[in-house]
Amino acid sequence: MGAAAHTIDSPTRARILAAAQKRFAVFGYRRTGVADIARAAGVVPGTLYRYFKDKEDIFREVVRELHESWVARAQAVLAEPGTALERMTRMGIASVEFNRENSLINSIFRRDDEIVFAPLIEELHDRLLKANVAMIAQTIREGIREGTIRDIDPERAAYVLFMTGDTLTQQRNQQYYPYGEVFPVFGDILLNGLTPRQ
């Protein structure tokens, strides 16, 4: 029976994905095999092929679920009351928390070669970039309408904001400052600039 026959969610499929996420986060893509995932999920390797074509298919689904989870969290934060700037600040804080909770997605953000193989890195990063830029741009447009953000190109401003935050997450092993420490500084510079306050 092929993977297409079992596309609906099931407890077994969910267990496989949870086990795969942990294995990929700890051992990376290259050092994780289908047999490793099956063993961690408590199933025989053949069971995985009832739900997924191969290891790449499993990895893509793990990342898709993480991506959807982040987008849902970001949208919920952005839907809360407050000005556009307040909501974007909360989104940034939520991003720090999400990175702390999900070592795999954090590694993908940093483009860690041990975690994911090269052909997928750009594809996954591009998907994350587009979703985040769209959410930030929409919030900037709302801020322009409410008068809390000056008139600026929403898409390009959103791209700059995302890429700056993304660059902060990509420090190898956080060798300078951990993301959770530098993100508030980034937010402070963004909101208040570097000139002395009057």
Disulfide bonds with the S-S distance in Angstrom:
none
